[in-house]
């Protein structure tokens, strides 16, 4: 059963229970004991085992003679469940910027654009190039979840993404209101549901000259967050370095902060780790089945959130979740990892739920 926070804990202003976790909507049922009958089999003699060992050694020697000894060629790239490697991935920050510039040149524009929302409020966008990558995390990644199976994903076209999470002044300019608990014009908007974010996008498209804004798919979000990196975070694997890129429990003072105060990733996107969870367009499934590339129009009440937040963990973490067994769940940056996923019903609002917008790539 989910444990509600005590008075004074993060999340007491939530209007609903927090993120559900795959397989943890309730305490897991007991696992039945599997009973099997083993039929006794005759043991092989010692001489038989010696013969078998000699044959194995002989086969190994013959194989070395045929194929050559001491082969130092590099290991092949990782193979996805689909049966092929992710071409040209991973890549470093310099290559990320080169690809971004190349994509901008093909569009006849710059790597950044700005959209006027009126009243002096601007929406800054950064160009995310097309490419191919392994979405999810390897089984060797520290603190990974079992719903992060690696698989090949192709982002076929470049797209524009908000350099920052949608701010309160941007929300106010489009919606005429500000529902946020932590007030600040440059702070990310929060206390917004997936349904609210869709309404924001619809009104944004009505207001600006060029239309086509939407929420990112889950696959687009992770591709943009990684910016070529295959590590736990967009900048590497270090928990301690996360404080340079994110507002999370170690440094947030239990609240949101102005966007853009931390370091960006290689594509110039800020706060992809921490500050507020970001709603994605895609419906949630516990194991990737193609939904990660689906848009808002795909059916499903439960939607994905990505990126982590200022809070030490998603609220109302079910008691069945393995994190409850950790000696200290606080100060745990695992929720800000590039591959980490949570989900919630589309109507839920929390004080660390926000969003970021994307649109198809073209000059404005």
TORKE-14513 format. One line per 8 residues: number of its first residue (from 0); their letters; for each residue x, y, z of C-alpha. Coordinates in pm, whole numbers. Layout:
N
NUM> a> X:Y:Z  ...
This chain:
364
0> xxxxxxxx> 0:0:0  140:342:-88  260:546:211  145:911:211  398:1174:316  392:1312:668  306:1676:729  604:1881:617
8> xxxxxxxx> 732:1619:372  776:1710:7  452:1663:-179  192:1757:86  53:2003:-166  -9:1728:-418  -368:1696:-530  -340:1322:-581
16> xxxxxxxx> -118:1018:-525  216:1034:-705  386:831:-974  303:466:-1010  587:223:-1058  585:-78:-1288  478:-381:-1089  441:-181:-769
24> xxxxxxxx> 83:-57:-767  33:-285:-469  239:-521:-261  354:-812:-474  180:-1143:-432  379:-1424:-267  579:-1626:-514  464:-1989:-507
32> xxxxxxxx> 728:-2248:-431  810:-2452:-733  833:-2821:-656  994:-3054:-903  1086:-3418:-896  1439:-3501:-1007  1502:-3848:-1135  1836:-3992:-1028
40> xxxxxxxx> 2072:-4043:-1319  2380:-4268:-1341  2712:-4091:-1281  2972:-4077:-1560  3296:-4263:-1489  3625:-4077:-1429  3770:-4207:-1754  3473:-4068:-1947
48> xxxxxxxx> 3525:-3722:-1799  3897:-3729:-1885  3819:-3813:-2246  3569:-3531:-2270  3818:-3281:-2123  4085:-3389:-2371  3846:-3338:-2663  3758:-2985:-2542
56> xxxxxxxx> 4127:-2891:-2517  4201:-3034:-2862  3908:-2839:-3015  4033:-2517:-2855  4383:-2565:-3001  4249:-2640:-3348  4024:-2331:-3335  4320:-2109:-3243
64> xxxxxxxx> 4527:-2247:-3529  4251:-2185:-3781  4142:-1839:-3665  4477:-1702:-3548  4600:-1647:-3196  4610:-1322:-3005  4336:-1146:-3203  4316:-789:-3070
72> xxxxxxxx> 4042:-656:-3297  3781:-440:-3117  3463:-596:-2988  3158:-547:-3208  2913:-272:-3115  2618:-366:-2893  2336:-544:-3068  1980:-449:-2988
80> xxxxxxxx> 1679:-673:-2953  1594:-571:-3308  1916:-738:-3419  2139:-445:-3517  2378:-189:-3365  2297:179:-3317  2489:336:-3603  2730:617:-3509
88> xxxxxxxx> 2636:615:-3142  2745:700:-2879  2937:1019:-2959  3105:1292:-2760  3004:1654:-2700  3213:1787:-2990  3044:1548:-3232  2704:1638:-3084
96> xxxxxxxx> 2763:2005:-3158  2895:1925:-3507  2580:1727:-3589  2363:2004:-3451  2539:2265:-3665  2512:2043:-3971  2138:1999:-3917  2096:2376:-3878
104> xxxxxxxx> 2288:2440:-4198  2063:2201:-4387  1765:2407:-4269  1933:2733:-4366  1915:2861:-4011  2082:2861:-3668  2106:2603:-3392  1875:2819:-3176
112> xxxxxxxx> 1550:3002:-3243  1327:3229:-3039  949:3257:-3050  773:3573:-2930  483:3496:-2696  392:3863:-2644  439:4098:-2352  816:4058:-2367
120> xxxxxxxx> 798:3684:-2303  1008:3462:-2532  1025:3088:-2593  1383:2973:-2665  1437:2662:-2875  1743:2449:-2954  1776:2224:-3257  1804:1850:-3193
128> xxxxxxxx> 1945:1659:-3494  1816:1326:-3621  2001:1005:-3537  1996:656:-3399  2066:537:-3045  2008:265:-2790  1721:376:-2570  1712:245:-2214
136> xxxxxxxx> 2006:134:-2001  2250:-160:-2007  2208:-427:-1742  2542:-315:-1596  2420:40:-1521  2409:126:-1152  2061:166:-1003  1879:86:-1328
144> xxxxxxxx> 1515:-19:-1337  1383:-339:-1490  1167:-136:-1733  1471:17:-1908  1555:-260:-2155  1789:-134:-2426  1660:-127:-2781  1742:58:-3099
152> xxxxxxxx> 1545:372:-3179  1577:593:-3484  1486:962:-3468  1425:1014:-3838  1397:1395:-3847  1551:1683:-3654  1322:1881:-3426  1318:2193:-3210
160> xxxxxxxx> 1301:2152:-2833  1258:2411:-2561  1598:2507:-2422  1429:2525:-2083  1132:2373:-1911  817:2578:-1968  837:2869:-1725  564:3030:-1520
168> xxxxxxxx> 574:3351:-1725  532:3149:-2045  240:2959:-1897  84:3285:-1778  127:3441:-2123  -56:3153:-2292  -304:3030:-2030  -370:3351:-1835
176> xxxxxxxx> -301:3184:-1500  -17:3037:-1293  -97:2724:-1088  255:2683:-945  327:2631:-577  680:2777:-599  616:3117:-750  879:3276:-975
184> xxxxxxxx> 841:3402:-1331  1156:3221:-1449  1091:2908:-1245  940:2609:-1422  564:2587:-1407  443:2299:-1188  121:2164:-1046  21:2090:-1405
192> xxxxxxxx> -119:1764:-1539  -57:1603:-1876  -404:1721:-1978  -315:2077:-1871  3:2061:-2080  -192:1954:-2386  -421:2252:-2338  -115:2476:-2311
200> xxxxxxxx> 23:2338:-2636  -310:2383:-2816  -337:2748:-2707  30:2808:-2790  -36:2688:-3145  -332:2926:-3169  -127:3224:-3055  201:3200:-3246
208> xxxxxxxx> 236:3255:-3620  399:2921:-3689  213:2625:-3544  308:2265:-3469  414:2263:-3102  352:1948:-2897  493:1744:-2611  797:1528:-2694
216> xxxxxxxx> 758:1155:-2731  946:952:-2471  1201:847:-2733  1258:1208:-2845  1302:1315:-2484  1569:1055:-2405  1755:1117:-2734  1759:1490:-2662
224> xxxxxxxx> 1863:1438:-2300  2153:1207:-2383  2292:1428:-2664  2504:1136:-2779  2598:999:-2435  2550:635:-2336  2628:708:-1970  2390:733:-1673
232> xxxxxxxx> 2363:1110:-1722  2420:1329:-2026  2762:1430:-1888  2888:1097:-1751  2828:857:-1462  2927:1065:-1158  2664:1127:-892  2865:1412:-744
240> xxxxxxxx> 2892:1591:-1080  2513:1589:-1110  2495:1898:-888  2658:2098:-1168  2375:2009:-1406  2064:1959:-1194  1851:2079:-906  1769:1770:-703
248> xxxxxxxx> 1756:1668:-340  2124:1734:-269  2101:2102:-355  1742:2210:-420  1635:2317:-68  1311:2129:-145  1184:2365:-414  1216:2453:-782
256> xxxxxxxx> 1473:2701:-911  1501:2942:-1202  1560:2757:-1528  1900:2772:-1695  2109:2818:-1380  2288:2485:-1418  2508:2356:-1702  2335:2248:-2025
264> xxxxxxxx> 2395:1926:-2214  2589:1918:-2543  2286:2040:-2742  2231:2343:-2519  1932:2200:-2330  1907:2299:-1964  1754:2113:-1668  1710:1787:-1854
272> xxxxxxxx> 1810:1640:-1519  1617:1761:-1215  1410:2071:-1126  1072:1925:-1237  957:1600:-1394  863:1656:-1757  547:1510:-1908  603:1321:-2233
280> xxxxxxxx> 341:1263:-2500  377:884:-2498  151:643:-2311  328:424:-2056  397:53:-2085  612:-137:-1837  836:-267:-2114  906:-83:-2436
288> xxxxxxxx> 677:-196:-2717  683:100:-2954  472:330:-2737  784:534:-2659  762:680:-3009  390:752:-3003  241:1099:-2978  -34:1255:-2769
296> xxxxxxxx> -303:1111:-2993  -215:754:-2891  -475:617:-2647  -391:562:-2283  -469:730:-1953  -123:676:-1805  158:895:-1938  535:899:-1892
304> xxxxxxxx> 736:1158:-1698  1111:1194:-1735  1414:1374:-1593  1377:1369:-1216  1302:1671:-1000  1395:1883:-700  1239:1620:-474  1430:1326:-331
312> xxxxxxxx> 1202:1071:-493  867:1048:-669  601:1100:-407  408:811:-257  676:559:-353  497:227:-290  620:31:9  669:-266:-223
320> xxxxxxxx> 930:-79:-428  1287:-198:-361  1405:156:-281  1231:130:55  1499:-119:156  1781:131:101  1939:256:425  1867:616:320
328> xxxxxxxx> 1645:682:20  1715:1053:41  2010:1199:-150  1965:945:-424  2032:1086:-774  1918:772:-955  1585:935:-1044  1767:1192:-1260
336> xxxxxxxx> 1931:928:-1481  1870:965:-1855  1687:630:-1876  1477:657:-1559  1099:642:-1610  789:709:-1400  426:739:-1495  98:878:-1372
344> xxxxxxxx> -261:925:-1488  -291:1217:-1727  -508:1423:-1490  -267:1418:-1194  -93:1737:-1074  204:1762:-839  439:2038:-730  726:1891:-931
352> xxxxxxxx> 537:1806:-1252  610:2034:-1548  677:2009:-1920  894:2105:-2216  771:2156:-2574  900:2046:-2914  805:2113:-3275  917:1989:-3615
360> xxxx> 1237:2141:-3751  1206:2437:-3984  1311:2798:-3970  1073:3050:-3814
